[in-house]
Every structure is written in structure tokens, then in C-alpha cells.
Amino acid sequence: MLHLRAVCPVDATDAVLAVLKEHPGVTHVLSFPGAAIEPAGDVVEADLAREATDEVLSALCGLGVDRTGGVTLEQIDTSLSDAADRAEEAAPGEGADAVVWEELLSRTGEESRLNVTFLAFLTIACLLAAVGVVTNSPVTLVGAMVVGPEFGPLAAIAVGIVLRRRDLVRRAALALAVGFPAAMLVTFACAVVGSYTGLFDRSMVLGAHEADFVFRVGPFSLIVALLAGAAGMLSMTSAKSAALVGVFISVTTVPAAGFAAVAAVLGEWSICGLSVLQLGVNLVGIVVAAGVVLALRHRRGHTRDLRRPLSHG
């Protein structure tokens, strides 16, 4: 279940209440006349089944509530109510299969921004990957995969392409185009220091190594990236968000970036080039698969135009 709160002008309240009361997937409808101060108006709240959310939001936005007031959604972790159970049963489809398009746009829009936090996480992830390469530690490489924030912009590019949101594609592409080179440059600088201070040497990196899979590009590199992209988009468009951790661990984007930086310090340009190629294959594969999954779900369940520019942030 999701909790909805709508701030609406007084003259639109009756229409908003009518939308909520008429939909079988909505329950616990509350009205607070005059409760909203800025913007002024009434506050209407309700609980709704996830599979009913997109239809309800479409109707409310059709009334202009998103422009004259505002609509917010919150996840309800626990709901003890027969009325809520009936609403979920009456709503068409399954909650886990339902796509809340506004939620997806909001989430990918926020996670695709180029900011200090994104750069910090990506840089730390690349540094962890470099340590994993130098110490021959698969566990550290897995840690780098989990820390890396790159799936957010990749998902945003897929969403932007499918929904024809050029603003979202540009924002996400900028985050990746600036983020990865910046993180790799910092990792390169740290690796230079480590090499000159004797923290690691060529034999530690180029010997028999469990991390060699990072730069060994092959058909399975693309297969894994495609599967990860599909799983990631399914996770983001459903209620199965915990599956994203598995997506992070399965792809070698950040490890490839870290390996490329270390190889460049050692002058191993072939390994550096293969690592960059691995990075590119993974990035493209994730976007393609995520876009295909989203396009299929969009064609089946899309209810309205979502191409207006992002209004938040």
C-alpha cells in the first residue's frame, strides 16, 4: 500500500474526493478543509493499492492538482485494515507487477544528478576496486561494486529514452561522463603515490590474479550486463527493490574503472584499454536491457504523458 497526500485548491477538493472514493483500489480517504497554508487550500489523504496508484495519479494530474497544489506518496510498510485488504483485492493486477511511473521518474531523476555525493561514492568505489586489484581480493571488489552509485544514472538514461525525456538523458549522461573520469583520475593519482612509496609493485598486479576477470572482455561480459540491466529495471519498477544489491554485485563497471587506473600507472596500456572496453560494454549492456524491459512495461501499462520536464530539484 501507498499513502497519498494531495494539497488542492478549495474548488478542486470535491473532484479530488470523487476520484478517490470512486476507485476500488483506494481506501482510508480523509479530508482536512483549509489545512494547507502554502499553497493555500485543502488537504486530502488516502491509502491506495500500488496497482491503483498510476490511475489515481493520472486522474489527479488531469485535474491539475500537481500544478495548483501538490501530490506526495509514501510507502506503507504495515497496514492492519480489512478495508485496505479489500482495496488491494479490488485493484486490478498484482502490486509487485505495478509500475508507479511518477515514482520511477522521481527516483531516477534524483539518482541521476551530478553532485558531490555522487562523485564521492563513485570515487570511493573506484579506490576500493583498485585496492581489490592490488591485493587480489575479490571481497574488496564486491564491496566496490556495492558502493558504486552508477546504476542510478544508467537507469535514468533508459527511462529518459523510453519516455522521451531528453532532460533526464542529458542529466544522467553528464553524471557518468564527468563522474567516471574524475573517479579514475583520483584513483590514478592515489595509485601513483602507492607505487612510488612501495605500497604495491608490478608483480602484485600482473601475477596469477583472481581479479583478471575484470578486464577479460568476452560474450559473457555482455550477457551479464544485459541480465543485470533487466533485473535492475524490474527491481526499480516493482516492489522488489532488494534485488538491486544483486545487480550491483553482478556487473564490473567500477572494478573495470579501478583496474584501468592501476594498469595505467604500471604502463600496461593493453590491460588499461581492455578494462575501459569492459566498462563500456557493461554500461551499454545495462542501458539497453533496462530500456527494453521498461519499454515492454510502458507499452503494457502506460496511462498518460510523462514527457514534461522534471519539476523537482
N, C-alpha and C positions, 0 to 999 in steps of 0.2 A: 504493500500500500504506500501511497504518497500523500503528503499533506499539502494542500493548496491554499494560498492566501492571495486574495485579489483586493487591491485598492482601486476603487472605481468611483466616478462622479455619481452624485445622487441620482441623476436622471437615468443612469445606466444600471442601477442596482437591481431593479425588477427583472430586467432582461438577463442579467448575470445569474440571478437566483433561478430563473426559469430554466436556463441551460443546465445548471447543476442538478436541480430537482427532477428534470425530465430524463437525465441519463441514468440507466440502470446500474452503471458501474460507480456511481457517486453516492456517498452517504455522509452522515455527521455534518450536515450543512448548517453553518452558523452565520448570523448577520449582526454586525455591530454598526448601527446607523451613526454617522457623524464621528466615528472613531479616528478616522485618518486626518492628520493635521497638515502634512506636506507630502504629496499633494492632497488638498482637502477633498473629503468625500467619505464614503462608507467603506467598511472592511467586511469582506465576505470570506469565510473559510470553509473548507470541506476536505474530507478524505476520499481518495479515489483509487480504484484499482489501476495498476500500472498499464494494463492493456487498454484502459479507457482514457488515459492521460492525453494522448495525442489528439483525439477527437475533441476533448473538452478544451484543450488549449487552442485548437483551431477555431472553435466556436467563440471563445472569449476574445481572441485576437481579431476575429471577424467583427466583433462589437467595438473594437478599438480600445479595449482595456489596456493593452500593452503600451499604447501611445498616450492616453489620457490619465492613466493611473499606473498600475504595475501588477505583475503576477510573479509569485515566487513558489518554488516547490521544495519540499524537504522529504527525505526518506524516513519512513516509519519502520523502525526495527521490530517493534512488538505492538500488536493490536489485538486486544481481547474484546471482541464485539461480534455478536451474531449478525448485526446489520452489516458490518464490514465483510464478514464471510459471505453473506448473501450478495453483496455488491461484487465481490471477486468472482462468484459463481455466475452472476448475470452478465458480467462483461465478456464480450466475445474474445476468444483466443486464450492463450496462456500468458501469464505475467512474464515468465522468463523469456518468451519469444517477442515481447512487445518492444518496439523502439520508440523512445521518447525523443523526438528529433530536436526539440529545443534544448533538452538536457545535453544531448550529444554535441550540439553546436556550442553551447556554453562551456562544456568541459574541454573540448578540443581547442576552442578559442583561447581559453585561459592557459592551457598547457603548451600552446604554440608560441608564446611570447618570448622574445629575446630580452632577457633581463639578467641581473646579477646572479640571482638564484639558479637560473638555468645554466649559466656559464660555470658557476661554482660546482654544481653537481656533475656536469659533463667533464670538467677538468679533473675533479677528484676521481671520477670513474676511469679516465684515461691514465691517471697516475697509478691507480690500483692495478690496472691492466699491465702497465709497464713493470710494476713490481712483480706481478704474477709471471710475466715473461722472464724476467731476470732470475727469479728464484725457482722457476719451474714449478709453480704452484697452481694447479687447476682450481683449487678452492678460492684463491685470490682472484683468479679470472672470473669465476662465477660471481664473486662479490662485486666485481667491476660491472658485470652485466646487470646486476640488480640495481646498482646505484645509478646507472646511466639513465638520463631522462629523455632520450631521443625518440622513444616511441610516441610521445605526445605530438610533436611536430609532424612525424610521419603519418600518424592517423589524421591529423588536421589537413594535410595535403590531400589524402584520399577523400575526406569529407568535402573539402573545397572543390575538388574536381567533380565529384558526383553531383553535388548540389549547385555547381556553377558559382561558387563563391570565390572569386578571384582575390578578394581581400584576405581570405583565410589562407589560400595557397601562398600568396606573397609573404604573409607574416611568418608562416611555418618554414618556407624555403629560406627566408632570411635568417631565422634562428639556426637552421642547420648549416647554412653557408658560412655564417660567422662563428658559430659555436664549435664545430669540429676543428677548423684550422686553428682557432685560438687555443683550444684544449691541447691539440697536438703540439703547438708551438711551446706552450708551458711545459709539457711533458718532455719535449726535445731539450729544452734548457735544463731541466732537472736531470735528465739523463746525461747531458754533457758534464754537469757538475759531478754526478755519481761516477762517471767513467774516469775523470781526472783525479778524483780523490781515492780511487781504487775500490770503490764500493762494489763494482762488478767489472768483469772483463769479457773479452770476446768469447772465450771458451764457455762461460756460464750461459751465454745466449745461443751459441751456434752448435753446442754439443747435442747428444741424444736428448730430445726435448719432448715433453708431453704437450707443450703448447704449440707445436708445429702445425696443428690443425687450423690455427688462426689464419695463416697465410696460404694454406693449400687450397686453392680455388678449384672447384670441380662441380659436377652436376648436382651433387648433394648440397652444396652451398646454396644454390638457387632453390632447391626443393625445400630445404629447411626454412629459408627466408619466406617462401610462399606460404608454407604451413603456419609459420609464426604470424605472418600478417593476417591470415584468415582467422586464426584463433584470437588474435588481439582485437580485431574489429568485432568479432562475435561477442567477445567479452565486454567491450565498450558499449555495444548496442543492446545488451541484455542485462539481466540481474546477476550474471556470473562474473563479477569484476575480479574475484580472487584468482581467476585463471591468468590474469596479466603477469603475475610473477613468473609463471612458467614460460610465457612469451619472452620476457626479459632474459631469462637464463638460456634460451634456445638459440639466440642469434649472436653472431660475432661481430657486431658493429663496433662497440667500444674496444674490445680486445684487439681488433684489427688496427684501430687508430693508435692504440698504445704501442703495439708491435712495430708499426710503421715508424713511429718516432724513435724507438730504441734502435731499429735497424739503420735509420738514417745517421744516427750518432756513430755507429760502427762502420759506416760506409758500405753497408750491404744493400746496395740500391735495388738489386733484384728482389730481395725479400721485402724491402720497403714498397716497391711497386706492386708486388703481389698482395701485400696487406691492404694497400689502398684499393686495389681491384676488388678484394674481398669485401671491403667496406662498401664500395659502390654496388656490388651485386646484392648485398643484404639490404641496403637502403631501397634500391629499386624494387626488389622482390617483395618487400614488406608493403610498399605503397601499392603495387599492382594487385596483390592478393587482397589487401584491405579494401581497395576500391571496388574490386569485383564483388566481394561479399556485401559491401554497402549498397552497391548498385542493385543487386538482387533483392535486398531487403527494402530498398527505397521504392523499387518498381511495384513490390507487392503491397506495401503498407503506407506509402506516402499519401498525405491528405491535403497538403496545401503548399503554397510557395514559400520557400525558406531562403530566398536569394537576397533579401535585404541585408545591407552591411551590419556587422556586429555593432550593437549599441552599447555594450558594456566595456568598460576599461578604455 
